[in-house]
Amino acid sequence: MRDSDENEKIRHFRTGNRFFNQNGAWWFSTREGEEGPFRSREQAEAGMARYVEAIRAMHEFKLKQSEKYKVDETRRADPTIWDKQIDSL
């Protein structure tokens, strides 16, 4: 469940497998789309682990930056700037 999900009581379950082989290459699927190609399923699994860690790191960075600007009133920023920057990655 994402932090942005409004109704925490609703759970969304994925059916099937996140990993698949297409034309001899391995891929994994996310909510945002498909990532790949990888030479093996093991490489796709490692790629997914890196992908999840990158998303978590961006989220943590966003939270730290928003806290930084809440504390330092002399440095005001557009509150949507972090969303725009992360969405553009």
Secondary structure, DSSP 8 states (H G I E B T S, - for coil): --TT-S-TT------S-SEEEETTEEEEE-SS-EEEEESSHHHHHHHHHHHHHHHHHHHHHHHHHHHHHHH-TTS---TTHHHHHHHT-
